[in-house]
Amino acid sequence: MVPTKSDPKWGKFMGSLATIQVTDLSTRMMLNRLKMRVSFDHSEAARQKAIGEAYDFFLKNQANLKDDIKQIFG
């Protein structure tokens, strides 16, 4: 259900951080943290770190976040 880190969907995810609408509070908090982090550091390293953090978060919580994951990644 969670795409691999090399999946192009993560690029789309990073490009749409500001417009993603989700229902789960923990997902919203994680997205806000990532938005702030990449807004201050536009480097590829920061982007990859944010993808890794989001990937780990979704993988760990995928049983509880099925709707949010489906909405974000299709």
CHARMM internal coordinates of N, CA and C (Angstrom, degrees):
IC EDIT
DIST 1 N 1 CA 1.4352
DIST 1 CA 1 C 1.5436
ANGL 1 N 1 CA 1 C 111.20
DIST 1 C 2 N 1.3198
ANGL 1 CA 1 C 2 N 117.38
DIHE 1 N 1 CA 1 C 2 N -39.61
DIST 2 N 2 CA 1.4682
ANGL 1 C 2 N 2 CA 121.19
DIHE 1 CA 1 C 2 N 2 CA 176.94
DIST 2 CA 2 C 1.5261
ANGL 2 N 2 CA 2 C 107.53
DIHE 1 C 2 N 2 CA 2 C -88.08
DIST 2 C 3 N 1.3320
ANGL 2 CA 2 C 3 N 118.24
DIHE 2 N 2 CA 2 C 3 N 124.37
DIST 3 N 3 CA 1.4709
ANGL 2 C 3 N 3 CA 119.81
DIHE 2 CA 2 C 3 N 3 CA -179.14
DIST 3 CA 3 C 1.5319
ANGL 3 N 3 CA 3 C 111.42
DIHE 2 C 3 N 3 CA 3 C -65.05
DIST 3 C 4 N 1.3208
ANGL 3 CA 3 C 4 N 115.91
DIHE 3 N 3 CA 3 C 4 N 151.78
DIST 4 N 4 CA 1.4573
ANGL 3 C 4 N 4 CA 120.32
DIHE 3 CA 3 C 4 N 4 CA 176.56
DIST 4 CA 4 C 1.5279
ANGL 4 N 4 CA 4 C 108.81
DIHE 3 C 4 N 4 CA 4 C -63.06
DIST 4 C 5 N 1.3266
ANGL 4 CA 4 C 5 N 116.22
DIHE 4 N 4 CA 4 C 5 N 158.35
DIST 5 N 5 CA 1.4738
ANGL 4 C 5 N 5 CA 120.32
DIHE 4 CA 4 C 5 N 5 CA -177.39
DIST 5 CA 5 C 1.5271
ANGL 5 N 5 CA 5 C 112.69
DIHE 4 C 5 N 5 CA 5 C -61.40
DIST 5 C 6 N 1.3207
ANGL 5 CA 5 C 6 N 117.13
DIHE 5 N 5 CA 5 C 6 N -23.98
DIST 6 N 6 CA 1.4660
ANGL 5 C 6 N 6 CA 120.18
DIHE 5 CA 5 C 6 N 6 CA -179.01
DIST 6 CA 6 C 1.5356
ANGL 6 N 6 CA 6 C 112.96
DIHE 5 C 6 N 6 CA 6 C -88.51
DIST 6 C 7 N 1.3134
ANGL 6 CA 6 C 7 N 117.45
DIHE 6 N 6 CA 6 C 7 N -3.39
DIST 7 N 7 CA 1.4680
ANGL 6 C 7 N 7 CA 121.82
DIHE 6 CA 6 C 7 N 7 CA -179.34
DIST 7 CA 7 C 1.5338
ANGL 7 N 7 CA 7 C 109.90
DIHE 6 C 7 N 7 CA 7 C -66.93
DIST 7 C 8 N 1.3284
ANGL 7 CA 7 C 8 N 118.16
DIHE 7 N 7 CA 7 C 8 N 136.31
DIST 8 N 8 CA 1.4752
ANGL 7 C 8 N 8 CA 121.66
DIHE 7 CA 7 C 8 N 8 CA 178.92
DIST 8 CA 8 C 1.5257
ANGL 8 N 8 CA 8 C 113.71
DIHE 7 C 8 N 8 CA 8 C -60.67
DIST 8 C 9 N 1.3243
ANGL 8 CA 8 C 9 N 117.92
DIHE 8 N 8 CA 8 C 9 N -16.86
DIST 9 N 9 CA 1.4655
ANGL 8 C 9 N 9 CA 120.70
DIHE 8 CA 8 C 9 N 9 CA 178.67
DIST 9 CA 9 C 1.5255
ANGL 9 N 9 CA 9 C 111.72
DIHE 8 C 9 N 9 CA 9 C -61.13
DIST 9 C 10 N 1.3405
ANGL 9 CA 9 C 10 N 116.66
DIHE 9 N 9 CA 9 C 10 N -26.71
DIST 10 N 10 CA 1.4597
ANGL 9 C 10 N 10 CA 119.77
DIHE 9 CA 9 C 10 N 10 CA 179.36
DIST 10 CA 10 C 1.5351
ANGL 10 N 10 CA 10 C 110.95
DIHE 9 C 10 N 10 CA 10 C -68.75
DIST 10 C 11 N 1.3155
ANGL 10 CA 10 C 11 N 117.65
DIHE 10 N 10 CA 10 C 11 N -33.82
DIST 11 N 11 CA 1.4590
ANGL 10 C 11 N 11 CA 120.63
DIHE 10 CA 10 C 11 N 11 CA 175.85
DIST 11 CA 11 C 1.5176
ANGL 11 N 11 CA 11 C 110.63
DIHE 10 C 11 N 11 CA 11 C -63.62
DIST 11 C 12 N 1.3191
ANGL 11 CA 11 C 12 N 115.54
DIHE 11 N 11 CA 11 C 12 N -43.39
DIST 12 N 12 CA 1.4601
ANGL 11 C 12 N 12 CA 120.82
DIHE 11 CA 11 C 12 N 12 CA 177.43
DIST 12 CA 12 C 1.5411
ANGL 12 N 12 CA 12 C 109.71
DIHE 11 C 12 N 12 CA 12 C -64.18
DIST 12 C 13 N 1.3309
ANGL 12 CA 12 C 13 N 116.58
DIHE 12 N 12 CA 12 C 13 N -40.97
DIST 13 N 13 CA 1.4619
ANGL 12 C 13 N 13 CA 122.06
DIHE 12 CA 12 C 13 N 13 CA 176.76
DIST 13 CA 13 C 1.5214
ANGL 13 N 13 CA 13 C 110.97
DIHE 12 C 13 N 13 CA 13 C -57.10
DIST 13 C 14 N 1.3171
ANGL 13 CA 13 C 14 N 116.69
DIHE 13 N 13 CA 13 C 14 N -49.11
DIST 14 N 14 CA 1.4607
ANGL 13 C 14 N 14 CA 120.51
DIHE 13 CA 13 C 14 N 14 CA -178.78
DIST 14 CA 14 C 1.5290
ANGL 14 N 14 CA 14 C 111.44
DIHE 13 C 14 N 14 CA 14 C -64.62
DIST 14 C 15 N 1.3134
ANGL 14 CA 14 C 15 N 117.10
DIHE 14 N 14 CA 14 C 15 N -34.99
DIST 15 N 15 CA 1.4587
ANGL 14 C 15 N 15 CA 121.04
DIHE 14 CA 14 C 15 N 15 CA 179.54
DIST 15 CA 15 C 1.5127
ANGL 15 N 15 CA 15 C 113.82
DIHE 14 C 15 N 15 CA 15 C -73.20
DIST 15 C 16 N 1.3253
ANGL 15 CA 15 C 16 N 116.87
DIHE 15 N 15 CA 15 C 16 N -18.03
DIST 16 N 16 CA 1.4634
ANGL 15 C 16 N 16 CA 119.56
DIHE 15 CA 15 C 16 N 16 CA -177.12
DIST 16 CA 16 C 1.5251
ANGL 16 N 16 CA 16 C 113.09
DIHE 15 C 16 N 16 CA 16 C -115.39
DIST 16 C 17 N 1.3242
ANGL 16 CA 16 C 17 N 117.74
DIHE 16 N 16 CA 16 C 17 N 18.57
DIST 17 N 17 CA 1.4711
ANGL 16 C 17 N 17 CA 120.44
DIHE 16 CA 16 C 17 N 17 CA -179.58
DIST 17 CA 17 C 1.5232
ANGL 17 N 17 CA 17 C 112.70
DIHE 16 C 17 N 17 CA 17 C -52.39
DIST 17 C 18 N 1.3102
ANGL 17 CA 17 C 18 N 117.16
DIHE 17 N 17 CA 17 C 18 N -38.95
DIST 18 N 18 CA 1.4613
ANGL 17 C 18 N 18 CA 120.69
DIHE 17 CA 17 C 18 N 18 CA -175.78
DIST 18 CA 18 C 1.5244
ANGL 18 N 18 CA 18 C 113.09
DIHE 17 C 18 N 18 CA 18 C -72.35
DIST 18 C 19 N 1.3164
ANGL 18 CA 18 C 19 N 118.55
DIHE 18 N 18 CA 18 C 19 N -18.56
DIST 19 N 19 CA 1.4594
ANGL 18 C 19 N 19 CA 120.45
DIHE 18 CA 18 C 19 N 19 CA -174.45
DIST 19 CA 19 C 1.5261
ANGL 19 N 19 CA 19 C 114.24
DIHE 18 C 19 N 19 CA 19 C -114.70
DIST 19 C 20 N 1.3164
ANGL 19 CA 19 C 20 N 117.86
DIHE 19 N 19 CA 19 C 20 N -2.22
DIST 20 N 20 CA 1.4692
ANGL 19 C 20 N 20 CA 120.59
DIHE 19 CA 19 C 20 N 20 CA -178.67
DIST 20 CA 20 C 1.5203
ANGL 20 N 20 CA 20 C 109.96
DIHE 19 C 20 N 20 CA 20 C -67.62
DIST 20 C 21 N 1.3188
ANGL 20 CA 20 C 21 N 116.29
DIHE 20 N 20 CA 20 C 21 N 130.02
DIST 21 N 21 CA 1.4633
ANGL 20 C 21 N 21 CA 122.96
DIHE 20 CA 20 C 21 N 21 CA 177.05
DIST 21 CA 21 C 1.5263
ANGL 21 N 21 CA 21 C 108.59
DIHE 20 C 21 N 21 CA 21 C -112.45
DIST 21 C 22 N 1.3328
ANGL 21 CA 21 C 22 N 116.76
DIHE 21 N 21 CA 21 C 22 N 120.32
DIST 22 N 22 CA 1.4593
ANGL 21 C 22 N 22 CA 121.79
DIHE 21 CA 21 C 22 N 22 CA 179.35
DIST 22 CA 22 C 1.5162
ANGL 22 N 22 CA 22 C 109.60
DIHE 21 C 22 N 22 CA 22 C -130.36
DIST 22 C 23 N 1.3302
ANGL 22 CA 22 C 23 N 116.22
DIHE 22 N 22 CA 22 C 23 N 165.11
DIST 23 N 23 CA 1.4590
ANGL 22 C 23 N 23 CA 120.77
DIHE 22 CA 22 C 23 N 23 CA -176.96
DIST 23 CA 23 C 1.5229
ANGL 23 N 23 CA 23 C 113.00
DIHE 22 C 23 N 23 CA 23 C -98.15
DIST 23 C 24 N 1.3170
ANGL 23 CA 23 C 24 N 118.02
DIHE 23 N 23 CA 23 C 24 N -30.85
DIST 24 N 24 CA 1.4622
ANGL 23 C 24 N 24 CA 121.54
DIHE 23 CA 23 C 24 N 24 CA -174.73
DIST 24 CA 24 C 1.5260
ANGL 24 N 24 CA 24 C 111.46
DIHE 23 C 24 N 24 CA 24 C -78.88
DIST 24 C 25 N 1.3296
ANGL 24 CA 24 C 25 N 116.52
DIHE 24 N 24 CA 24 C 25 N 131.09
DIST 25 N 25 CA 1.4603
ANGL 24 C 25 N 25 CA 121.86
DIHE 24 CA 24 C 25 N 25 CA -178.44
DIST 25 CA 25 C 1.5259
ANGL 25 N 25 CA 25 C 111.82
DIHE 24 C 25 N 25 CA 25 C -62.17
DIST 25 C 26 N 1.3217
ANGL 25 CA 25 C 26 N 117.85
DIHE 25 N 25 CA 25 C 26 N -41.86
DIST 26 N 26 CA 1.4659
ANGL 25 C 26 N 26 CA 119.53
DIHE 25 CA 25 C 26 N 26 CA -178.95
DIST 26 CA 26 C 1.5232
ANGL 26 N 26 CA 26 C 111.09
DIHE 25 C 26 N 26 CA 26 C -64.80
DIST 26 C 27 N 1.3202
ANGL 26 CA 26 C 27 N 117.74
DIHE 26 N 26 CA 26 C 27 N -35.29
DIST 27 N 27 CA 1.4639
ANGL 26 C 27 N 27 CA 121.09
DIHE 26 CA 26 C 27 N 27 CA 176.69
DIST 27 CA 27 C 1.5258
ANGL 27 N 27 CA 27 C 109.89
DIHE 26 C 27 N 27 CA 27 C -67.07
DIST 27 C 28 N 1.3216
ANGL 27 CA 27 C 28 N 117.42
DIHE 27 N 27 CA 27 C 28 N -43.38
DIST 28 N 28 CA 1.4643
ANGL 27 C 28 N 28 CA 120.31
DIHE 27 CA 27 C 28 N 28 CA 178.06
DIST 28 CA 28 C 1.5241
ANGL 28 N 28 CA 28 C 111.50
DIHE 27 C 28 N 28 CA 28 C -60.63
DIST 28 C 29 N 1.3222
ANGL 28 CA 28 C 29 N 116.42
DIHE 28 N 28 CA 28 C 29 N -41.03
DIST 29 N 29 CA 1.4670
ANGL 28 C 29 N 29 CA 120.33
DIHE 28 CA 28 C 29 N 29 CA 179.31
DIST 29 CA 29 C 1.5253
ANGL 29 N 29 CA 29 C 110.85
DIHE 28 C 29 N 29 CA 29 C -64.84
DIST 29 C 30 N 1.3241
ANGL 29 CA 29 C 30 N 116.72
DIHE 29 N 29 CA 29 C 30 N -43.09
DIST 30 N 30 CA 1.4639
ANGL 29 C 30 N 30 CA 120.73
DIHE 29 CA 29 C 30 N 30 CA 178.66
DIST 30 CA 30 C 1.5245
ANGL 30 N 30 CA 30 C 110.13
DIHE 29 C 30 N 30 CA 30 C -63.14
DIST 30 C 31 N 1.3260
ANGL 30 CA 30 C 31 N 118.02
DIHE 30 N 30 CA 30 C 31 N -43.57
DIST 31 N 31 CA 1.4564
ANGL 30 C 31 N 31 CA 121.74
DIHE 30 CA 30 C 31 N 31 CA 179.40
DIST 31 CA 31 C 1.5269
ANGL 31 N 31 CA 31 C 111.47
DIHE 30 C 31 N 31 CA 31 C -63.07
DIST 31 C 32 N 1.3162
ANGL 31 CA 31 C 32 N 117.09
DIHE 31 N 31 CA 31 C 32 N -41.29
DIST 32 N 32 CA 1.4695
ANGL 31 C 32 N 32 CA 120.11
DIHE 31 CA 31 C 32 N 32 CA 177.72
DIST 32 CA 32 C 1.5274
ANGL 32 N 32 CA 32 C 111.37
DIHE 31 C 32 N 32 CA 32 C -63.57
DIST 32 C 33 N 1.3231
ANGL 32 CA 32 C 33 N 116.47
DIHE 32 N 32 CA 32 C 33 N -39.86
DIST 33 N 33 CA 1.4683
ANGL 32 C 33 N 33 CA 120.43
DIHE 32 CA 32 C 33 N 33 CA 178.14
DIST 33 CA 33 C 1.5300
ANGL 33 N 33 CA 33 C 110.22
DIHE 32 C 33 N 33 CA 33 C -62.80
DIST 33 C 34 N 1.3233
ANGL 33 CA 33 C 34 N 116.72
DIHE 33 N 33 CA 33 C 34 N -43.31
DIST 34 N 34 CA 1.4680
ANGL 33 C 34 N 34 CA 120.49
DIHE 33 CA 33 C 34 N 34 CA 179.07
DIST 34 CA 34 C 1.5255
ANGL 34 N 34 CA 34 C 111.12
DIHE 33 C 34 N 34 CA 34 C -65.91
DIST 34 C 35 N 1.3330
ANGL 34 CA 34 C 35 N 117.23
DIHE 34 N 34 CA 34 C 35 N -41.54
DIST 35 N 35 CA 1.4698
ANGL 34 C 35 N 35 CA 120.77
DIHE 34 CA 34 C 35 N 35 CA 178.57
DIST 35 CA 35 C 1.5165
ANGL 35 N 35 CA 35 C 110.79
DIHE 34 C 35 N 35 CA 35 C -58.18
DIST 35 C 36 N 1.3169
ANGL 35 CA 35 C 36 N 116.02
DIHE 35 N 35 CA 35 C 36 N -45.07
DIST 36 N 36 CA 1.4655
ANGL 35 C 36 N 36 CA 119.58
DIHE 35 CA 35 C 36 N 36 CA -179.67
DIST 36 CA 36 C 1.5265
ANGL 36 N 36 CA 36 C 110.84
DIHE 35 C 36 N 36 CA 36 C -65.04
DIST 36 C 37 N 1.3197
ANGL 36 CA 36 C 37 N 116.27
DIHE 36 N 36 CA 36 C 37 N -42.84
DIST 37 N 37 CA 1.4632
ANGL 36 C 37 N 37 CA 120.08
DIHE 36 CA 36 C 37 N 37 CA -177.55
DIST 37 CA 37 C 1.5227
ANGL 37 N 37 CA 37 C 111.20
DIHE 36 C 37 N 37 CA 37 C -62.31
DIST 37 C 38 N 1.3183
ANGL 37 CA 37 C 38 N 117.58
DIHE 37 N 37 CA 37 C 38 N -48.18
DIST 38 N 38 CA 1.4707
ANGL 37 C 38 N 38 CA 119.30
DIHE 37 CA 37 C 38 N 38 CA -176.56
DIST 38 CA 38 C 1.5261
ANGL 38 N 38 CA 38 C 112.31
DIHE 37 C 38 N 38 CA 38 C -77.86
DIST 38 C 39 N 1.3249
ANGL 38 CA 38 C 39 N 117.67
DIHE 38 N 38 CA 38 C 39 N -17.51
DIST 39 N 39 CA 1.4611
ANGL 38 C 39 N 39 CA 118.54
DIHE 38 CA 38 C 39 N 39 CA 176.23
DIST 39 CA 39 C 1.5316
ANGL 39 N 39 CA 39 C 111.21
DIHE 38 C 39 N 39 CA 39 C -73.01
DIST 39 C 40 N 1.3250
ANGL 39 CA 39 C 40 N 116.87
DIHE 39 N 39 CA 39 C 40 N -25.84
DIST 40 N 40 CA 1.4652
ANGL 39 C 40 N 40 CA 121.47
DIHE 39 CA 39 C 40 N 40 CA 178.32
DIST 40 CA 40 C 1.5214
ANGL 40 N 40 CA 40 C 112.76
DIHE 39 C 40 N 40 CA 40 C -91.15
DIST 40 C 41 N 1.3099
ANGL 40 CA 40 C 41 N 116.61
DIHE 40 N 40 CA 40 C 41 N -26.06
DIST 41 N 41 CA 1.4670
ANGL 40 C 41 N 41 CA 121.18
DIHE 40 CA 40 C 41 N 41 CA -177.51
DIST 41 CA 41 C 1.5236
ANGL 41 N 41 CA 41 C 108.32
DIHE 40 C 41 N 41 CA 41 C -132.70
DIST 41 C 42 N 1.3052
ANGL 41 CA 41 C 42 N 116.88
DIHE 41 N 41 CA 41 C 42 N 105.93
DIST 42 N 42 CA 1.4686
ANGL 41 C 42 N 42 CA 122.11
DIHE 41 CA 41 C 42 N 42 CA -176.09
DIST 42 CA 42 C 1.5207
ANGL 42 N 42 CA 42 C 113.09
DIHE 41 C 42 N 42 CA 42 C -90.45
DIST 42 C 43 N 1.3142
ANGL 42 CA 42 C 43 N 117.20
DIHE 42 N 42 CA 42 C 43 N 10.85
DIST 43 N 43 CA 1.4620
ANGL 42 C 43 N 43 CA 120.55
DIHE 42 CA 42 C 43 N 43 CA -176.40
DIST 43 CA 43 C 1.5302
ANGL 43 N 43 CA 43 C 111.60
DIHE 42 C 43 N 43 CA 43 C -72.28
DIST 43 C 44 N 1.3122
ANGL 43 CA 43 C 44 N 114.92
DIHE 43 N 43 CA 43 C 44 N 158.38
DIST 44 N 44 CA 1.4671
ANGL 43 C 44 N 44 CA 120.74
DIHE 43 CA 43 C 44 N 44 CA 177.23
DIST 44 CA 44 C 1.5265
ANGL 44 N 44 CA 44 C 110.29
DIHE 43 C 44 N 44 CA 44 C -64.58
DIST 44 C 45 N 1.3177
ANGL 44 CA 44 C 45 N 117.28
DIHE 44 N 44 CA 44 C 45 N -33.59
DIST 45 N 45 CA 1.4719
ANGL 44 C 45 N 45 CA 120.90
DIHE 44 CA 44 C 45 N 45 CA 178.89
DIST 45 CA 45 C 1.5266
ANGL 45 N 45 CA 45 C 110.40
DIHE 44 C 45 N 45 CA 45 C -63.65
DIST 45 C 46 N 1.3258
ANGL 45 CA 45 C 46 N 117.38
DIHE 45 N 45 CA 45 C 46 N -41.63
DIST 46 N 46 CA 1.4613
ANGL 45 C 46 N 46 CA 121.12
DIHE 45 CA 45 C 46 N 46 CA 178.38
DIST 46 CA 46 C 1.5230
ANGL 46 N 46 CA 46 C 110.48
DIHE 45 C 46 N 46 CA 46 C -66.48
DIST 46 C 47 N 1.3064
ANGL 46 CA 46 C 47 N 115.23
DIHE 46 N 46 CA 46 C 47 N -38.67
DIST 47 N 47 CA 1.4721
ANGL 46 C 47 N 47 CA 120.31
DIHE 46 CA 46 C 47 N 47 CA 178.53
DIST 47 CA 47 C 1.5245
ANGL 47 N 47 CA 47 C 110.83
DIHE 46 C 47 N 47 CA 47 C -63.81
DIST 47 C 48 N 1.3241
ANGL 47 CA 47 C 48 N 116.70
DIHE 47 N 47 CA 47 C 48 N -45.13
DIST 48 N 48 CA 1.4654
ANGL 47 C 48 N 48 CA 120.64
DIHE 47 CA 47 C 48 N 48 CA 179.40
DIST 48 CA 48 C 1.5285
ANGL 48 N 48 CA 48 C 111.57
DIHE 47 C 48 N 48 CA 48 C -66.25
DIST 48 C 49 N 1.3185
ANGL 48 CA 48 C 49 N 116.73
DIHE 48 N 48 CA 48 C 49 N -36.04
DIST 49 N 49 CA 1.4596
ANGL 48 C 49 N 49 CA 120.95
DIHE 48 CA 48 C 49 N 49 CA 177.40
DIST 49 CA 49 C 1.5248
ANGL 49 N 49 CA 49 C 109.97
DIHE 48 C 49 N 49 CA 49 C -65.18
DIST 49 C 50 N 1.3265
ANGL 49 CA 49 C 50 N 117.16
DIHE 49 N 49 CA 49 C 50 N -41.59
DIST 50 N 50 CA 1.4597
ANGL 49 C 50 N 50 CA 121.78
DIHE 49 CA 49 C 50 N 50 CA 178.42
DIST 50 CA 50 C 1.5243
ANGL 50 N 50 CA 50 C 110.93
DIHE 49 C 50 N 50 CA 50 C -64.36
DIST 50 C 51 N 1.3324
ANGL 50 CA 50 C 51 N 117.06
DIHE 50 N 50 CA 50 C 51 N -41.67
DIST 51 N 51 CA 1.4655
ANGL 50 C 51 N 51 CA 120.61
DIHE 50 CA 50 C 51 N 51 CA 176.86
DIST 51 CA 51 C 1.5205
ANGL 51 N 51 CA 51 C 109.81
DIHE 50 C 51 N 51 CA 51 C -61.82
DIST 51 C 52 N 1.3262
ANGL 51 CA 51 C 52 N 117.32
DIHE 51 N 51 CA 51 C 52 N -43.49
DIST 52 N 52 CA 1.4587
ANGL 51 C 52 N 52 CA 121.13
DIHE 51 CA 51 C 52 N 52 CA 179.01
DIST 52 CA 52 C 1.5194
ANGL 52 N 52 CA 52 C 111.99
DIHE 51 C 52 N 52 CA 52 C -61.70
DIST 52 C 53 N 1.3216
ANGL 52 CA 52 C 53 N 116.43
DIHE 52 N 52 CA 52 C 53 N -41.97
DIST 53 N 53 CA 1.4591
ANGL 52 C 53 N 53 CA 120.38
DIHE 52 CA 52 C 53 N 53 CA 178.85
DIST 53 CA 53 C 1.5276
ANGL 53 N 53 CA 53 C 111.12
DIHE 52 C 53 N 53 CA 53 C -64.93
DIST 53 C 54 N 1.3201
ANGL 53 CA 53 C 54 N 116.84
DIHE 53 N 53 CA 53 C 54 N -45.05
DIST 54 N 54 CA 1.4622
ANGL 53 C 54 N 54 CA 120.95
DIHE 53 CA 53 C 54 N 54 CA 179.18
DIST 54 CA 54 C 1.5227
ANGL 54 N 54 CA 54 C 110.45
DIHE 53 C 54 N 54 CA 54 C -64.72
DIST 54 C 55 N 1.3229
ANGL 54 CA 54 C 55 N 116.79
DIHE 54 N 54 CA 54 C 55 N -43.12
DIST 55 N 55 CA 1.4697
ANGL 54 C 55 N 55 CA 121.17
DIHE 54 CA 54 C 55 N 55 CA 179.03
DIST 55 CA 55 C 1.5320
ANGL 55 N 55 CA 55 C 110.07
DIHE 54 C 55 N 55 CA 55 C -58.09
DIST 55 C 56 N 1.3247
ANGL 55 CA 55 C 56 N 117.08
DIHE 55 N 55 CA 55 C 56 N -49.47
DIST 56 N 56 CA 1.4655
ANGL 55 C 56 N 56 CA 121.36
DIHE 55 CA 55 C 56 N 56 CA -179.82
DIST 56 CA 56 C 1.5274
ANGL 56 N 56 CA 56 C 111.13
DIHE 55 C 56 N 56 CA 56 C -60.90
DIST 56 C 57 N 1.3309
ANGL 56 CA 56 C 57 N 116.11
DIHE 56 N 56 CA 56 C 57 N -42.31
DIST 57 N 57 CA 1.4591
ANGL 56 C 57 N 57 CA 121.43
DIHE 56 CA 56 C 57 N 57 CA 179.56
DIST 57 CA 57 C 1.5303
ANGL 57 N 57 CA 57 C 110.80
DIHE 56 C 57 N 57 CA 57 C -61.28
DIST 57 C 58 N 1.3307
ANGL 57 CA 57 C 58 N 116.64
DIHE 57 N 57 CA 57 C 58 N -50.57
DIST 58 N 58 CA 1.4585
ANGL 57 C 58 N 58 CA 120.02
DIHE 57 CA 57 C 58 N 58 CA -178.31
DIST 58 CA 58 C 1.5240
ANGL 58 N 58 CA 58 C 112.00
DIHE 57 C 58 N 58 CA 58 C -67.26
DIST 58 C 59 N 1.3095
ANGL 58 CA 58 C 59 N 117.35
DIHE 58 N 58 CA 58 C 59 N -38.35
DIST 59 N 59 CA 1.4606
ANGL 58 C 59 N 59 CA 120.81
DIHE 58 CA 58 C 59 N 59 CA 179.42
DIST 59 CA 59 C 1.5255
ANGL 59 N 59 CA 59 C 110.32
DIHE 58 C 59 N 59 CA 59 C -64.09
DIST 59 C 60 N 1.3095
ANGL 59 CA 59 C 60 N 117.12
DIHE 59 N 59 CA 59 C 60 N -44.88
DIST 60 N 60 CA 1.4629
ANGL 59 C 60 N 60 CA 122.14
DIHE 59 CA 59 C 60 N 60 CA -178.48
DIST 60 CA 60 C 1.5303
ANGL 60 N 60 CA 60 C 111.41
DIHE 59 C 60 N 60 CA 60 C -65.94
DIST 60 C 61 N 1.3211
ANGL 60 CA 60 C 61 N 117.18
DIHE 60 N 60 CA 60 C 61 N -34.59
DIST 61 N 61 CA 1.4684
ANGL 60 C 61 N 61 CA 121.89
DIHE 60 CA 60 C 61 N 61 CA -173.38
DIST 61 CA 61 C 1.5236
ANGL 61 N 61 CA 61 C 114.07
DIHE 60 C 61 N 61 CA 61 C -111.67
DIST 61 C 62 N 1.3242
ANGL 61 CA 61 C 62 N 117.40
DIHE 61 N 61 CA 61 C 62 N 17.15
DIST 62 N 62 CA 1.4596
ANGL 61 C 62 N 62 CA 118.91
DIHE 61 CA 61 C 62 N 62 CA -172.28
DIST 62 CA 62 C 1.5260
ANGL 62 N 62 CA 62 C 113.97
DIHE 61 C 62 N 62 CA 62 C -61.31
DIST 62 C 63 N 1.3146
ANGL 62 CA 62 C 63 N 118.32
DIHE 62 N 62 CA 62 C 63 N -28.86
DIST 63 N 63 CA 1.4659
ANGL 62 C 63 N 63 CA 119.50
DIHE 62 CA 62 C 63 N 63 CA 178.82
DIST 63 CA 63 C 1.5228
ANGL 63 N 63 CA 63 C 111.37
DIHE 62 C 63 N 63 CA 63 C -65.36
DIST 63 C 64 N 1.3188
ANGL 63 CA 63 C 64 N 117.02
DIHE 63 N 63 CA 63 C 64 N -34.13
DIST 64 N 64 CA 1.4688
ANGL 63 C 64 N 64 CA 121.34
DIHE 63 CA 63 C 64 N 64 CA -178.37
DIST 64 CA 64 C 1.5202
ANGL 64 N 64 CA 64 C 113.53
DIHE 63 C 64 N 64 CA 64 C -92.46
DIST 64 C 65 N 1.3208
ANGL 64 CA 64 C 65 N 117.69
DIHE 64 N 64 CA 64 C 65 N -15.79
DIST 65 N 65 CA 1.4661
ANGL 64 C 65 N 65 CA 121.13
DIHE 64 CA 64 C 65 N 65 CA -174.25
DIST 65 CA 65 C 1.5241
ANGL 65 N 65 CA 65 C 113.62
DIHE 64 C 65 N 65 CA 65 C -114.92
DIST 65 C 66 N 1.3042
ANGL 65 CA 65 C 66 N 116.82
DIHE 65 N 65 CA 65 C 66 N 26.94
DIST 66 N 66 CA 1.4707
ANGL 65 C 66 N 66 CA 120.61
DIHE 65 CA 65 C 66 N 66 CA -176.90
DIST 66 CA 66 C 1.5202
ANGL 66 N 66 CA 66 C 112.33
DIHE 65 C 66 N 66 CA 66 C -53.73
DIST 66 C 67 N 1.3275
ANGL 66 CA 66 C 67 N 117.58
DIHE 66 N 66 CA 66 C 67 N -44.24
DIST 67 N 67 CA 1.4678
ANGL 66 C 67 N 67 CA 120.35
DIHE 66 CA 66 C 67 N 67 CA -177.58
DIST 67 CA 67 C 1.5253
ANGL 67 N 67 CA 67 C 111.79
DIHE 66 C 67 N 67 CA 67 C -65.98
DIST 67 C 68 N 1.3391
ANGL 67 CA 67 C 68 N 116.60
DIHE 67 N 67 CA 67 C 68 N -44.02
DIST 68 N 68 CA 1.4573
ANGL 67 C 68 N 68 CA 119.79
DIHE 67 CA 67 C 68 N 68 CA 179.12
DIST 68 CA 68 C 1.5231
ANGL 68 N 68 CA 68 C 111.35
DIHE 67 C 68 N 68 CA 68 C -64.93
DIST 68 C 69 N 1.3134
ANGL 68 CA 68 C 69 N 117.11
DIHE 68 N 68 CA 68 C 69 N -42.20
DIST 69 N 69 CA 1.4691
ANGL 68 C 69 N 69 CA 121.49
DIHE 68 CA 68 C 69 N 69 CA 179.99
DIST 69 CA 69 C 1.5213
ANGL 69 N 69 CA 69 C 109.34
DIHE 68 C 69 N 69 CA 69 C -63.24
DIST 69 C 70 N 1.3081
ANGL 69 CA 69 C 70 N 116.87
DIHE 69 N 69 CA 69 C 70 N -43.46
DIST 70 N 70 CA 1.4670
ANGL 69 C 70 N 70 CA 120.77
DIHE 69 CA 69 C 70 N 70 CA 179.32
DIST 70 CA 70 C 1.5246
ANGL 70 N 70 CA 70 C 110.67
DIHE 69 C 70 N 70 CA 70 C -63.41
DIST 70 C 71 N 1.3283
ANGL 70 CA 70 C 71 N 116.59
DIHE 70 N 70 CA 70 C 71 N -42.05
DIST 71 N 71 CA 1.4667
ANGL 70 C 71 N 71 CA 120.17
DIHE 70 CA 70 C 71 N 71 CA -179.88
DIST 71 CA 71 C 1.5304
ANGL 71 N 71 CA 71 C 111.17
DIHE 70 C 71 N 71 CA 71 C -64.69
DIST 71 C 72 N 1.3292
ANGL 71 CA 71 C 72 N 117.18
DIHE 71 N 71 CA 71 C 72 N -40.27
DIST 72 N 72 CA 1.4528
ANGL 71 C 72 N 72 CA 121.31
DIHE 71 CA 71 C 72 N 72 CA -176.30
DIST 72 CA 72 C 1.5288
ANGL 72 N 72 CA 72 C 111.64
DIHE 71 C 72 N 72 CA 72 C -75.32
DIST 72 C 73 N 1.3088
ANGL 72 CA 72 C 73 N 117.04
DIHE 72 N 72 CA 72 C 73 N -45.14
DIST 73 N 73 CA 1.4652
ANGL 72 C 73 N 73 CA 120.61
DIHE 72 CA 72 C 73 N 73 CA -171.96
DIST 73 CA 73 C 1.5285
ANGL 73 N 73 CA 73 C 114.48
DIHE 72 C 73 N 73 CA 73 C -105.93
DIST 73 C 74 N 1.3106
ANGL 73 CA 73 C 74 N 117.07
DIHE 73 N 73 CA 73 C 74 N -6.99
DIST 74 N 74 CA 1.4616
ANGL 73 C 74 N 74 CA 119.77
DIHE 73 CA 73 C 74 N 74 CA 178.62
DIST 74 CA 74 C 1.4893
ANGL 74 N 74 CA 74 C 115.28
DIHE 73 C 74 N 74 CA 74 C 82.78
END
COOR INIT
IC SEED 1 N 1 CA 1 C
IC BUILD
